[in-house]
Structure formats: C-alpha cells, structure tokens
C-alpha cells in the first residue's frame, strides 16, 4: 500500500527580532517527502542565515542523490563550532518519508521528533552514533495510515519557562497536547497552527525563542478525476464512461455534452440543473447521481483558471456557490487531479463571436495544471 504524506509548518520569531532563527524546508520527490529543520545558534539575522544554509545544503545534497547518511556526515564536517560556547552553529533534523511506509530520521542536538499512532505517543526506537564529535540520533520506522510525525525546535519545548512551567513546557507536555489535538479530520497545517498558537500563549505572545513546528500526516492520497469534452471517437463513449465512473476518489464532469454522455451510459441516471448557482459569467451547476461535481465546460474551466491565477484559495471562495468556485475548492481538497480531456470539437465553440479561449479547452486545462502544480498538487492529463 502506497502512503501519502501531507505536511504543515508554522514559525514564530523571537520577540524583538525581524527574522526567525530557525529554518524549515519540505519537498516532495518522486518516491518520498524530505523534511529538514534547523535551529541556528542564537537568534536574529545570523541565526537565520546559519539555519537556512544548513537546510539548503541538506536538501540540495538529497536532491542530487546523496544518501541521508552521507548528507549527515557532510553536514557534521561542514558546520562550524562556536569557539566560545563550544556549540554547533546550527542543529538539524532531517527526515525522509517513503511511499511504501519506510521512514529514515536523523537528528543532531534537536528535540526528539514525536510520533503519534492511534492518538497516543509511540516511542520510536533509535540508535546513537558519533560523527565528527557530534552525537547523532537515527531512527528507522515503518509508518501506518493515521500516523502523525511532529518536529519542533527548542522554542517549543522551552515555552512557558519561568512562568506557568518553570523549566519549560517540555517534550512530554507537547506530546500530550498533540495526542489531544491530532484528530483524523484535521489537516497537518491545522495541527501546526494549533501548536504554534498554544506556544505563543505560553510566551504571553512574546516568544522568548524562535519557534518552529513541522507536522507530517500519514494518510491515503486524495484523488479527483475531471472528465471534460467528448472523445474524438463516439464509439468510445460507453467504455470511457465505464472507466471514468470506476476510478477512485472524487468524480467531476465539466461540460453539458460530457454530462449527457455520462448520463446515457450510466444506467439512465438523470441530470438536474441547479439554476440557483448561475452567475453572470459562470453557467449553473448540475447534479448527476454518483458524480461529486457537475459543471458547465470551457467557460467554467476558464473562470476557475482565472481564480487560480489571481491567487484565490478555499477561504476566498468559501461562500461562493458557482461552478468555478466549486471547482477551485475541489482542487484544493485533493492531492492529485487527473484530467481526461475529450478532443472532439464542439461546433458551438466555433462561433467567432465567442471568446477565443473557447476553442482552446486543452490549453486551458494545461494552464490550470500549471497553477495547481505551483500549489504543490500532482496533476496528470489524458486525452481521448
């Protein structure tokens, strides 16, 4: 079973500083997600530069195929030590999370990561080894659907020090907080925001240290398939509808002609148009049993593309009921969007009085795909 990793991050800079002295980077590769968190010594600009340097070196080496063990050795040899404090100029935690459930995590002088399984803290096994006089903690895990992995910087565990928690909040309290709040229905970003907000409260909204939170949620990948336009070969209609309706995840139909094809070849399902959802520039939504979302075609796709290019998100279209806004919300709710684009020419779109983009359905889909990729979505396009 292939797993999917969703992540969320949140940072707070130390009160009085313009920059956070921590750095967090997360990237998705073909077979894994890689996370790097670094805490620069001290705070402010110098700490910010040191931590960014550490995470960028780590990510660059990994992206160029260096094994994680070799990355750690390179960082251990590269990172200088403060002559006065005898401390490394930056600490780090690096994790690689593979689609088959395997995970490899290494940590140097950072709070240990927290693994939650079935809403309880799971103590992961680890080994310690010495590299260039640095003690490295190393864990090999096999993750499951529903697991949460949380990385924090010192600013989190030290929250409340000298106040409500004389010695600081501590990792145990952080783990208990997460066990209470890592609900399966929450996004990773929700949990990162909740933890950071609680830390800020413990600091009386004036953090005494830089704060970084990185949350990984392990779950199934959420997929949507968007069918738009009839296929070039009309004889392929029935087979196409059968294949489309059997795909897992959300099913979306864009286009009146396409909706007609789906209803004809789906056991006589009815098509209902919802005129309450019509807007001046977006045709109304429709309903087909078994289909999650049914919209008009090229006009709605073009409007959805415009929304994406304008920077719209789920919050900005939260209360909109039109087809383009509904499409946008669906795009944001899934991890992978698969477009099936029929290349049969609709005669109605050849009217020269209509907008030029109406004859460019595939081009609009490609533009939408690029916008979605910019937002971290996986996209694939199939033409029929």
TAMOMO-V659873 format. One record per backbone hydrogen bond with DSSP energy under -0.5 kcal/mol. CO is the residue of the C=O (numbers start at 1). NH is the residue of the N-H. If there is no record, write none. Layout:
BEGIN
co->CO nh->NH
co->CO nh->NH
END
This chain:
BEGIN
co->4 nh->6
co->4 nh->219
co->6 nh->217
co->8 nh->215
co->10 nh->213
co->12 nh->211
co->14 nh->17
co->19 nh->44
co->21 nh->40
co->23 nh->38
co->25 nh->36
co->27 nh->29
co->27 nh->34
co->31 nh->99
co->32 nh->29
co->33 nh->97
co->34 nh->27
co->35 nh->95
co->36 nh->25
co->37 nh->93
co->38 nh->23
co->38 nh->40
co->39 nh->91
co->43 nh->47
co->44 nh->48
co->45 nh->49
co->46 nh->50
co->47 nh->51
co->48 nh->52
co->49 nh->53
co->50 nh->54
co->51 nh->55
co->52 nh->56
co->53 nh->57
co->54 nh->58
co->55 nh->59
co->56 nh->60
co->57 nh->61
co->58 nh->62
co->59 nh->63
co->60 nh->64
co->61 nh->66
co->62 nh->65
co->67 nh->71
co->68 nh->72
co->69 nh->73
co->70 nh->74
co->71 nh->75
co->72 nh->76
co->73 nh->77
co->74 nh->78
co->75 nh->79
co->80 nh->89
co->82 nh->86
co->87 nh->82
co->89 nh->41
co->91 nh->39
co->92 nh->108
co->93 nh->37
co->94 nh->106
co->95 nh->35
co->96 nh->98
co->96 nh->104
co->97 nh->33
co->98 nh->101
co->99 nh->3
co->101 nh->143
co->102 nh->98
co->103 nh->141
co->104 nh->96
co->105 nh->139
co->106 nh->94
co->107 nh->137
co->108 nh->92
co->114 nh->116
co->114 nh->150
co->115 nh->122
co->116 nh->148
co->117 nh->120
co->120 nh->117
co->121 nh->123
co->122 nh->124
co->127 nh->138
co->129 nh->136
co->131 nh->134
co->134 nh->131
co->134 nh->136
co->136 nh->129
co->137 nh->107
co->138 nh->127
co->139 nh->105
co->141 nh->103
co->144 nh->147
co->147 nh->218
co->148 nh->116
co->149 nh->216
co->150 nh->114
co->151 nh->214
co->153 nh->156
co->153 nh->157
co->154 nh->158
co->156 nh->159
co->157 nh->170
co->158 nh->161
co->159 nh->169
co->160 nh->163
co->160 nh->165
co->164 nh->166
co->165 nh->162
co->165 nh->163
co->165 nh->168
co->166 nh->162
co->169 nh->173
co->170 nh->174
co->171 nh->175
co->172 nh->176
co->173 nh->177
co->174 nh->178
co->175 nh->179
co->176 nh->180
co->177 nh->181
co->178 nh->182
co->181 nh->183
co->183 nh->186
co->187 nh->191
co->188 nh->192
co->189 nh->193
co->190 nh->194
co->191 nh->195
co->192 nh->196
co->193 nh->197
co->194 nh->198
co->195 nh->199
co->196 nh->200
co->197 nh->201
co->198 nh->202
co->199 nh->203
co->200 nh->205
co->201 nh->204
co->203 nh->206
co->207 nh->15
co->210 nh->155
co->211 nh->12
co->212 nh->153
co->213 nh->10
co->214 nh->151
co->215 nh->8
co->216 nh->149
co->217 nh->6
co->217 nh->219
co->218 nh->146
co->219 nh->4
co->221 nh->223
co->222 nh->335
co->222 nh->336
co->223 nh->250
co->224 nh->226
co->224 nh->338
co->225 nh->227
co->225 nh->252
co->226 nh->228
co->226 nh->340
co->227 nh->254
co->228 nh->342
co->230 nh->344
co->232 nh->234
co->233 nh->236
co->234 nh->237
co->236 nh->240
co->237 nh->241
co->238 nh->242
co->239 nh->243
co->240 nh->244
co->241 nh->245
co->242 nh->246
co->244 nh->247
co->250 nh->225
co->251 nh->292
co->251 nh->293
co->252 nh->227
co->253 nh->255
co->253 nh->295
co->254 nh->229
co->255 nh->259
co->256 nh->260
co->257 nh->261
co->258 nh->262
co->259 nh->263
co->260 nh->264
co->261 nh->265
co->263 nh->266
co->263 nh->268
co->263 nh->269
co->270 nh->289
co->272 nh->287
co->273 nh->275
co->274 nh->277
co->274 nh->285
co->275 nh->278
co->279 nh->282
co->282 nh->279
co->283 nh->323
co->285 nh->274
co->286 nh->294
co->287 nh->272
co->288 nh->291
co->293 nh->253
co->294 nh->286
co->295 nh->255
co->297 nh->301
co->298 nh->302
co->299 nh->303
co->300 nh->304
co->301 nh->305
co->302 nh->306
co->303 nh->307
co->304 nh->308
co->305 nh->309
co->306 nh->310
co->307 nh->312
co->308 nh->311
co->313 nh->317
co->315 nh->318
co->317 nh->320
co->322 nh->326
co->323 nh->327
co->324 nh->328
co->325 nh->329
co->326 nh->330
co->327 nh->331
co->328 nh->332
co->329 nh->333
co->330 nh->334
co->331 nh->334
co->335 nh->378
co->336 nh->224
co->336 nh->338
co->337 nh->339
co->337 nh->380
co->338 nh->226
co->339 nh->341
co->339 nh->382
co->340 nh->228
co->340 nh->342
co->341 nh->384
co->345 nh->347
co->346 nh->349
co->347 nh->350
co->348 nh->351
co->351 nh->354
co->355 nh->358
co->356 nh->359
co->357 nh->360
co->360 nh->364
co->361 nh->365
co->362 nh->366
co->363 nh->367
co->364 nh->368
co->365 nh->369
co->366 nh->370
co->367 nh->371
co->368 nh->372
co->369 nh->373
co->370 nh->374
co->371 nh->375
co->372 nh->375
co->372 nh->377
co->373 nh->376
co->378 nh->337
co->380 nh->339
co->382 nh->341
co->384 nh->232
co->384 nh->233
END
